[in-house]
C-alpha cells in the first residue's frame, strides 16, 4: 500500500508552493501571539483569493499553501496575491509575518493545542537525543516547500535522485536560520540541523535506486508516533492521538514499536487501519518526501525579495529538460554534503561552485520577473554568500528583536 502511495503517474509541469512564516506581535516582538487570535485570523482567510489555504503550525507559524498551478510563473503570481491578503488580515490584529527559516528571538513554545501536535511534542521529548531538535523543528522553524510532479513511471528514479542530489545546494542557497531563541547558533541553517537531528529513519534522505520501495521500507521501519485512542478506537483518526513511545505502561507512555510490528501483531493496540498507515507517513520528514508527488522540504523560508527566485530556480533545475545535463553533472559533486550545507552554506567551496554553475544555467529559463533576483543570487554565490549571509549580518549588527519586527512588516 505505501509503495503504491509513493509516486503517481503524473506528467511534469504542475507546481504547488508552501510559504511559512513566523507571526510577530508588532508592539512586543518577544511575545508570541495568542493562538486564539491566530486561529481567528486563519479562519477568516482560510480560503485565499487565488485558491491558497492558510494553516497554523505548532509554534504559531502561519503557512500559506497554494493551489496546484500549471507552471511556476502562475504559481508565483497567485502566491503573491494570497500572501498579501494574509498580511492584511494579520495587520488588523497588530501582527506581522516574518519569512525566515527560524524564529531568531523567541524560545520554542507550542501554542497550537491540536492533539496531533501535543502527541508529537511528547514523542520527541521522551527521547533525549531528539528533545531539543523536536521542539525546535515544531515550534521555531519555517520552510519554503515546493511540490512537483513525479513524472511518468520511467522518470521516477531520475526525478527523485535529482531532487535529493539538489537538496544540499537548496539548503545552502536558502539557509536563513542562523539565530534561534536570541542566540547565534553558528549554523547556516539551524532549521535543517533540527530536522536532521530527528534521526536518519525519521528525516534522512531515502534510497533512490527504487524510491517507492525505499519509502515503504522507511515507513515500516520507523517507530510509530501517533496511536488513535479514545471513543471509536482506530476510527478516531488524528483526534485523540497519543504518543506511541517511551516509558512504562501505566505511566502515560506506550512501548515503542515500528509500523511493521504493529501491522504484524497489534499486541494490545487497535488493529492498524489505512488511516493509521497514512498518519505514519505524515510523521516522516525526509528532505524529499513522496506523497504521490515530490515534496521538496529542504529549503528555509526567505523574505519576499528572495523566495520567488529560489522557487523558480528549483523548479527550473527539476523540470526544465534543457538544463538537466548541467544540473546532473554539477550536483554529483555535492549530493552528500548535507552537513556542509547546513553548517557553512555557500562558504563550502564545492557548494559554491555548484551554485555558480547552476545559477548561470537557469538564468535564461526562469520567469522574467525573478531574473534580477537570480542575478543578485549569482553575485552573492560568487563570493560564497547568500541571502542568509546578509540576514545574519543584520541580526548580529542590530539584534534579533529589531530585525524580526522589521522583517515582519515587509
Secondary structure, DSSP 8 states (H G I E B T S, - for coil): -HHHHHB--B-TT-EEEEEEEEEEETT-TTS---HHHHHHHHHHTSB-TTS-EEEE-TTS-EEEE---BSSHHHHHHHHHHHHHHHHHHHHTTTEEEE--SB-SSS--------HHHHHHHHHHHTSHHHHHHHHHHHHSB-EEEEEE--BSGGGHHHHHHHHHHHHHHHHHHH--B-EETTEE-S-SBHHHHHHHTT-HHHHS---SSSHHHHHHHHHHHSB--EEE-STTGGGGTTTTEEE--SS-TTTT-----BHHHHHH--TTS----HHHHHHHHTT---SEEESBSEEEEEEE---HHHHHHHHHHHHHHHH-GGGHHHHHHHHTTTTT-HHHHHHTGGGSHHHHHHHHHHHHHHGGGS-GGGHHHHHHHHHHHHTT--HHHHHHHHHHHH-HHHHHHHHHT-
